[in-house]
Amino acid sequence: MIGERTAANLIALAFLVLFAAFLVAPLGVLGAQALHVGPGEAPLANFARYLAAPGLLRALVNTGGLALAVTAAVLPLAFLMAYALERTNLKLKGLLAALSSAPLLVPSLLPALALVYLFGAKGLLTPVFGGKTIYGAQGVFLADAVAFFPHAVVLLRTALSAADGRLYEQAEILGAGTWRTFWRVTLPGARHGLVAAAVVVFSLVIADVGAPKVVGGDFDVLALEIYKQVLGQQNFPLGAVASLFILAPSLIAVVIERAAARRQAALVSSKSQPYRPRPDLKRDLAIGAGAFSLAALIVGVIAVCQLAAVVRLWPYDLSFSLQHYDFDQFDGGGWSAVTNSIVLGLSVAGIGVALAFLGAYVSERTPASAPLRLALSSLALLPAGVPGLALGLSYALAFNDPANPLHVIYGTFGILIVVTVIHFYAVPHLSSVSALKALDREFEPAGAVLGRSRFVVLARVLAPLSAPALVEIAAYLFVNAMTTVSAVVFLYPPDVKLASVAVLNMDDAGDIAPAAAMGMMIFYVNLAARLIAVGVGAVLRGPRA
């Protein structure tokens, strides 16, 4: 019988082989494709060809400018929302948090569809603005700002909730005013959250294909160029080059975020006291007004899509009708697209939770060799810096090759499960690490005394104690599997449609109302999943003292 150290090493090696096969190797193929040139051409000919094309170069510049603009606009607004939820005594915080997080439950192109209904060629509010439409840079900017706003809020809430109350007490004793305390204590304490939020929003914007496709007009961006080069022109080398231009800044941004995280960790003390906001009616009224106004705008965007989905003909005939929910009469996959997405979500949730928890355990609490644990931890975070579009294209290039031993998964439902698990693996891994660090390390020695291996302790003790966190991870994976477009748009088999891709295809075909209806179905499925997760989590945590 093998020892625990050997078993841990073998499991760690198995994880490294999985990452090598389903992450490192496909990305290597992507890079090789970008360097693939004809006889007599320079190795970087594809890059030179890309940069020499005015349209492609313009897309590169547009993408960088758009990502910076959306990040700059979203951060202060998200900080306001997070501050309202964590640093005030507002009533109805639960409602505010739920409303502000609504875009997390829909594909990123749904806010863009709402903007079309409001400010498109036949938009309800277009006449108010003199007939000017939303198409172009301004439309993509607004759609992405709405879609990725809640991602920043989640990260900033975490940063603001971890404040040391002693610092505020000392600031008050020293006579520091509200603004001085904010600039000298609050902002420095939330530095990592701000960096992380900026990184996430920036990375999401440069990889988003939905909003540019729906409201971009002639405003080209890299993600849309990849989509056109691969699906429209079958030009894989230039598609690979554009993917690398998306991949590089994302990886750099993640490295910056990790460096900020390590630096922030040094500021946390075991003697820290939780911060409790003092009563301040003026503060709460001012911040609450801004926060609830933002939440109302977000809900309004979702509501527009729901309204458009249940009226006969927007904006001319607003009588009630469910005709747009008859998905089987539209191109996009019909109702089977919804059931396929649910199956994908459940599969990704189950497999992802098991892999992330076991991987986190091996890297954090086993006697596996230090180099193996370090390699596992590093590779587990790598997907955070890989945009879905780049990952999806790398899979299409790598697994479509008959010489690849894993070619058998290409064109099957399995490849959709694999790419989605890998794409969203980093967050479940970090969440599992946090859950395990909260548990006493004496469980394993106690199990050894009773003749139980650490893996038996993992299954029978640590996993049940971590059940609430595992439920949250499962909900996270399910929701993202339901909403992802970029990671699967190059991979789904002809006979397997997905709801998120169906929204894109319906919009392509001009069926905007059915696309909105499909988007709302995704919303309601994800809302049900979140409510189930909240209920199960509450049961697992038990009654509060």
Long-range contacts (C-beta under 8 A, 24 or more apart in sequence): 4-366, 4-367, 4-453, 4-454, 4-455, 5-366, 5-367, 5-368, 7-453, 7-455, 8-362, 8-366, 8-367, 8-368, 9-368, 9-369, 9-372, 11-358, 11-362, 11-366, 11-368, 12-362, 12-363, 12-366, 12-368, 12-369, 12-372, 12-373, 12-375, 12-376, 13-372, 15-355, 15-359, 15-362, 15-376, 15-379, 16-372, 16-375, 16-376, 16-379, 19-376, 19-379, 19-380, 19-382, 21-406, 22-418, 22-419, 22-422, 23-379, 23-382, 23-383, 23-386, 23-391, 23-422, 24-379, 25-398, 26-391, 26-394, 26-395, 26-397, 26-398, 26-399, 27-247, 27-386, 27-390, 27-391, 27-394, 29-394, 29-397, 29-398, 29-401, 30-240, 30-243, 30-244, 30-247, 30-390, 30-393, 30-394, 30-397, 30-398, 31-240, 31-244, 33-236, 33-237, 33-240, 33-397, 34-237, 34-240, 34-241, 34-243, 34-244, 36-237, 36-240, 37-237, 46-237, 46-238, 46-240, 46-241, 47-241, 49-238, 50-238, 50-241, 50-242, 55-220, 55-225, 56-225, 56-238, 56-242, 58-220, 59-220, 59-221, 59-222, 59-224, 59-225, 59-242, 60-222, 60-245, 62-137, 62-219, 62-220, 62-221, 63-205, 63-206, 63-221, 63-222, 63-223, 63-245, 63-246, 64-206, 64-249, 66-137, 66-140, 66-141, 66-144, 66-205, 66-206, 66-221, 67-201, 67-202, 67-205, 67-206, 68-202, 69-141, 70-141, 70-144, 70-145, 70-148, 70-201, 70-202, 70-205, 71-198, 71-201, 71-202, 71-205, 73-141, 73-145, 74-145, 74-148, 74-149, 74-152, 74-197, 74-201, 75-152, 75-194, 75-197, 75-198, 75-201, 77-149, 77-294, 78-149, 78-150, 78-152, 78-153, 78-156, 78-197, 79-156, 79-190, 79-194, 80-287, 80-290, 80-291, 80-294, 81-149, 81-153, 81-156, 81-291, 81-294, 81-295, 82-153, 82-156, 82-157, 82-159, 82-160, 82-193, 83-156, 83-160, 83-287, 84-287, 84-288, 84-290, 84-291, 85-153, 85-157, 85-291, 86-157, 86-160, 86-161, 87-160, 87-163, 87-186, 87-275, 87-277, 88-277, 88-280, 88-283, 88-284, 88-287, 88-288, 89-277, 89-279, 89-280, 89-284, 90-284, 90-287, 90-288, 90-291, 96-291, 96-292, 96-295, 99-295, 99-296, 99-298, 99-299, 100-149, 100-150, 100-153, 100-291, 100-294, 100-295, 100-298, 101-150, 101-153, 101-154, 102-150, 102-298, 102-299, 102-302, 102-523, 103-146, 103-147, 103-148, 103-149, 103-150, 103-298, 103-301, 103-302, 104-150, 104-151, 104-479, 104-483, 104-526, 105-479, 105-483, 105-522, 105-523, 105-526, 105-527, 105-530, 106-302, 106-483, 106-519, 106-520, 106-522, 106-523, 106-526, 107-210, 107-483, 107-484, 107-485, 107-500, 107-503, 107-504, 107-519, 107-522, 108-143, 108-144, 108-147, 108-148, 108-204, 108-208, 108-210, 108-211, 108-483, 108-485, 109-143, 109-210, 109-211, 109-213, 109-214, 109-485, 109-503, 109-504, 109-507, 109-519, 110-147, 110-302, 110-305, 110-503, 110-516, 110-519, 110-520, 110-522, 110-523, 111-142, 111-143, 111-146, 111-147, 111-211, 111-301, 112-139, 112-140, 112-143, 112-147, 112-210, 112-211, 112-214, 112-215, 113-214, 113-305, 113-308, 113-503, 113-507, 113-512, 113-515, 113-516, 113-519, 114-301, 114-302, 114-304, 114-305, 114-308, 114-516, 115-139, 115-142, 115-143, 115-214, 115-215, 115-301, 116-214, 116-215, 116-512, 117-304, 117-305, 117-308, 117-314, 117-315, 117-512, 117-516, 118-304, 120-215, 122-314, 122-315, 123-315, 124-314, 124-315, 134-215, 135-215, 135-216, 135-217, 135-219, 136-215, 136-216, 136-217, 136-218, 136-219, 137-219, 139-211, 139-215, 139-216, 139-217, 139-219, 140-211, 140-212, 140-215, 140-216, 140-219, 140-221, 143-210, 143-211, 143-214, 143-215, 144-204, 144-205, 144-208, 144-211, 146-297, 146-298, 146-301, 147-204, 147-208, 147-210, 147-211, 148-200, 148-201, 148-204, 148-205, 148-208, 149-294, 149-298, 150-298, 151-197, 151-200, 151-201, 151-204, 152-197, 152-198, 152-200, 152-201, 155-193, 155-196, 155-197, 155-200, 156-190, 156-193, 156-194, 156-197, 158-193, 159-189, 159-190, 159-191, 159-192, 159-193, 159-194, 159-196, 160-186, 160-189, 160-190, 160-193, 162-189, 162-268, 163-189, 163-274, 163-275, 164-189, 164-268, 164-269, 164-272, 164-273, 164-275, 165-272, 165-273, 165-274, 165-275, 165-276, 166-271, 166-272, 166-273, 168-275, 178-283, 189-267, 191-260, 191-264, 192-257, 192-260, 192-261, 192-263, 192-264, 195-256, 195-257, 195-260, 196-257, 196-260, 196-261, 198-253, 199-253, 199-254, 199-256, 199-257, 202-249, 202-253, 203-249, 203-250, 203-253, 203-254, 203-385, 203-387, 206-246, 206-249, 206-250, 206-387, 207-246, 207-250, 207-387, 207-388, 207-389, 207-390, 207-486, 208-486, 209-389, 209-485, 209-486, 209-489, 209-504, 210-485, 210-503, 210-504, 213-504, 213-507, 213-508, 214-507, 222-246, 223-387, 223-389, 223-486, 226-389, 226-390, 226-393, 227-389, 227-489, 230-393, 230-396, 230-490, 231-489, 231-490, 236-393, 236-397, 239-393, 240-393, 240-397, 243-387, 243-389, 243-390, 243-393, 243-394, 244-390, 246-387, 246-389, 246-390, 247-385, 247-386, 247-387, 247-390, 250-385, 250-386, 250-387, 251-385, 251-386, 252-385, 253-385, 254-381, 254-384, 254-385, 255-385, 258-381, 302-523, 305-516, 305-519, 305-520, 306-516, 306-520, 308-512, 308-513, 308-516, 309-513, 309-514, 309-516, 309-517, 309-520, 310-517, 311-513, 314-513, 324-513, 324-514, 324-516, 324-517, 325-514, 325-517, 325-521, 327-502, 327-514, 327-517, 327-518, 330-506, 330-509, 330-511, 330-514, 331-505, 331-506, 331-509, 331-511, 332-497, 332-501, 332-502, 332-503, 332-505, 332-506, 332-509, 332-511, 332-514, 332-515, 332-518, 333-497, 333-498, 333-499, 333-501, 333-502, 333-505, 334-497, 336-497, 337-497, 337-498, 337-499, 337-501, 337-502, 337-518, 338-499, 338-518, 338-521, 338-522, 338-525, 340-413, 340-496, 340-497, 340-498, 340-499, 341-481, 341-482, 341-498, 341-499, 341-500, 341-522, 341-525, 342-482, 342-525, 343-413, 344-413, 344-416, 344-417, 344-420, 344-481, 344-482, 344-498, 345-477, 345-478, 345-479, 345-481, 345-482, 345-525, 345-529, 346-478, 347-417, 347-481, 348-417, 348-420, 348-421, 348-424, 348-477, 348-478, 348-480, 348-481, 349-474, 349-475, 349-477, 349-478, 349-481, 350-474, 351-417, 351-421, 352-421, 352-424, 352-425, 352-428, 352-473, 352-474, 352-477, 353-428, 353-470, 353-473, 353-474, 353-477, 355-421, 355-425, 356-380, 356-425, 356-428, 356-429, 356-431, 356-432, 356-473, 357-428, 357-432, 357-435, 357-463, 357-466, 357-470, 357-473, 358-458, 359-429, 359-432, 360-429, 360-432, 360-433, 360-435, 360-436, 361-432, 361-436, 361-458, 361-462, 363-433, 364-433, 364-436, 364-437, 365-436, 365-441, 365-444, 365-454, 366-454, 380-425, 380-426, 380-429, 381-426, 381-429, 381-430, 382-426, 383-422, 383-423, 383-424, 383-425, 383-426, 384-426, 384-427, 386-423, 387-486, 388-423, 388-484, 388-485, 388-486, 388-487, 389-486, 389-487, 389-489, 391-419, 391-422, 391-423, 391-487, 392-419, 392-486, 392-487, 392-488, 392-489, 392-490, 392-491, 393-490, 395-419, 395-490, 395-491, 396-490, 396-491, 411-493, 412-493, 413-493, 413-496, 415-491, 416-488, 416-491, 416-492, 416-496, 416-498, 419-487, 419-488, 419-491, 420-477, 420-480, 420-481, 420-484, 420-487, 420-488, 421-477, 423-480, 423-484, 423-487, 424-476, 424-477, 424-480, 424-481, 424-484, 427-473, 427-476, 428-473, 428-476, 428-477, 431-469, 431-472, 431-473, 431-476, 432-466, 432-469, 432-470, 432-473, 434-469, 435-466, 435-469, 435-470, 436-462, 436-466, 439-465, 439-466, 467-540, 468-537, 468-540, 468-541, 471-533, 471-536, 471-537, 471-540, 472-533, 472-537, 474-533, 475-529, 475-530, 475-532, 475-533, 478-526, 478-529, 479-526, 479-529, 479-530, 482-522, 482-525, 482-526, 482-529, 483-522, 483-526
